[in-house]
Every structure is written in C-alpha cells, then in structure tokens.
Amino acid sequence: MDLPGPRAPLTHPPAEAAAPTPRSRAALAGVGAGVCLLVLAACSGGGVGIGSPTASAGRSSSSASLSDPAAYAAELVALTGSVRAERGLAGLAASACATSAAVGRAGALSGGKPLVHAPLAGVIADCAPASVAAENLSRAAASPADVMAAWMASPGHRSNLLDPTLTELGVGCVPDGAQMLCSQIYLGP
C-alpha cells in the first residue's frame, strides 16, 4: 500500500498573500514528498456502520470490493467517523465540495503516478467558507479497514483523522489497476 505523508492543513491565505503556508505540525516531516510503502494482505472492504478498524493478516469481514469505488469510499467515511467517535471527537459533516475535490485528486493520481500532494489552496477557495484543508491519500489492494489501520499507524495521517478543527470530509476513490486509489479531503472553518 502506498501512503504518502499526509498533507498538513493549509489555512486560507490573506488576500494580499502570494501563496498559502502550511500550518505547522510537529508530527509531520517531509509533507507531500515522502511515500511510505506498506504491504497488507486483506483485499476486501465493506459498508457503512463498520466498527473499529483493525489491520489483519487475513481478509476483512466487510463487503466493499476493489471494483466498487463508491462503496469503498463510503466505508472509509464510516470508518473515519468510527475512529473519531471512539476518541470522543465530533463527527464530520459530508461535504459535496470536498468529495468532488477528492474524486478529482484520486483520478489525477491514477495510472501509477506517484502519490504526491497538490496544493490545497484551490480546494479552500472552491469550498468556501472553509479556511483550512488537509488530505490523506492511499493506493492499495487492501480493504478500507486495512487502509484506515495504516493511516492510524502513521502519525501524520492519524493527526489529520483526529484533528478536532477539521469539521467536514469528502472521500473519492478510483480503481487503479488491481488497486484502489483514494483521497480523503478534510475541511475546517
């Protein structure tokens, strides 16, 4: 599974600023440049309402498959809600704008292109009144639960998943060969 370093949230730049600057996070190093390769054995995924995500050497008990991007994305949304709820964090509102951006990002990275984060200033502008955005990416022949487990095991990805200042979420997935490529885009006020 390919997991680049998560994209740290960007705050909306002031009108006179030339470019956005990343909000600093001590846990992030090499944001947007590093790629972490993990091998996970499970290849199936599932539906809404899944319990706590766990990595396993076997197959996930869920039903989303690598051929159904919408079901795969829906399970990642449900799993994100579960891990946040387990930690007493507020749920994330669905964002059609973030979902559209996530589908576009996933599509742009398909075809074996390296998982590299693009600037999020355009997402912030398009999804106003959001003033902060963050992104997690994955490419895997693994279940959504295994992707979530890998994100939770990565300090930077986990930070995005559990950031209480992020309030909206959109997830887009596209088949990429024998793998599923997904983008999670988070927005905050």
N, C-alpha and C positions, 0 to 999 in steps of 0.2 A: 504494500500500500504506500502510495506517495502522499506525504503530508508536508507541505512547505511550512515554514514558520508562519504563524498566523499574522494577519495584517492588523497591526495595532490600530485602535480607533484614531480617527482624524477628527479634529474639531473644525467646524466651519471657519474659514479664514475671514478676517475683517475685510470690508470692501476694498480697502487700499492695499491689501496683501497680494503679493505676486503669486504665491503658491501656499497650499496648506502645509502645516508642520505636524508631524505625528505627535500625539500625546505620549509623553514618556511613560514607559512601564519598565520597572527594574527587571521583571521576569523575562522580557523579550530581548533576544540578541539576534542580530542578523535578520531583522524582519524583512520579509519579501525576497530574501536572497537564498536562504537555506532550504534544502529539501531533505526530509528525513524519510528513509525507506524502512518500512515495517512489513513483515510477511505475516499475514493472518490466514488461517485455514478455512474459516467458515465462508460460505458462498451464498447464503440465503438471507432474506430480510423479512420485515412484516408490517403490520398495520398499526393504527392509532391505539393508544392506551397501553402500550408496552411498559412493563415495569422497569426496574433499574437495569441499566446496561451493564453487561459483563462481557469480557473477552473470553473466548473458549477455544480450545484446540479442535472442537467438533463443530457441528452445524448449529446455527441459531434456530430457535423454535418458531420464528416468525415467518410470514408468508410472502413478503415483497421479494421480487426477483430482480436480477440484474437486467432483465428485459423490460421492466416497468418503471421508468424514471419517476412518474408521479407518485406511485406507491412508495418507492424508495425515499423520495423527498418527504412525503407525509410521515413516514416513520422517523426520519431524522428530526422533524419538527416535534413529534410526540416525545421522542427520547430527550430532546433538549428541554422540553417542559418538565419531564420527569426528573432529570438531574437537578434542575433549578428548584423544583418543589421539594425534593429530598433535603435540600440545604436551606429551606425556609425562604427562598427568593421568590419574588413576584414572577408570574408568568409573562410571556412575551406576546404582544398582540401580533396578529398576522398582518403583514404589510404587502399589498399587491405591488407597490413600487419596488421594495427590496426583493421580492420574488422575481419580478421582471429583470432586475439587475443581476440577480444570481443566475438565472437561466442564461442570460447573455454572457456572463463571465464563464460559466461552465462550457457553453458552446464555443467560445473563443479559445478555450484551452484544450479542446478535444483534438484528436489526431496525434496523440503522443507528444504534444508540445509540453515543455517544462511547466510545472506549476509555479508560476511567478505572479505575485500580486500586482494588480494595476492600481494606479492612484484612485482613491475613493472620493475625491473632491466632486467629480461628476455625479456620483450617486447622492452625495449630500445635497447638491444643487437640485437634482431631479426629484428628490424625495423630501423637499422642504415641507414642514419646518424642521426636519431633522438637522442637528448641528454636529453630530458625531456618527461615525460608521466604523464597523470592524468586519473582518472577513475570515472565515475558516474555509480551507479547501481540502479535498481528498480525491484520490483516484485509487480505486480498489476493486478487486474481485472478492469482496467480503460483504457480510451482512451490515445493515445500518447499525446494529448493536455493536459490532466489532469496530466500525468506524468511530462510533461515539466513545467506545472504550479507549481507542487510540488517542482521540482528541483529549479525553480526560486525563490520560497519562502524560500528555505534553503540557508543560506549564503555560506556555503562551496561548495554546488553543483553549485550555481549561479556563484561563483568565478571561477570554472573550465569552465563553459559555456562561460563566458565573459572574460577569460584570453587572452589578445592580443598576448602573447608569444606562445600560442598554435596555430598551423597552419594546422594540419591535424586531421581527425576524422574517426573512424570506429565504427559502431554500430552493435551489434549482439543480436538477441532476440531468445528465445526458449520458447515454451509453457511449463508451469509448473503447472500441474493440471488445474484448472479453471483460472489461471493467466498467464501473460506474464512476463518472466524474461529477463531483458535487461542489457547489459553492453555498455557503451559509453567509448571508449578509445581515448584519445587525445594525439597527439604527437607534439613536437616542436623542433626547431633546438638547 
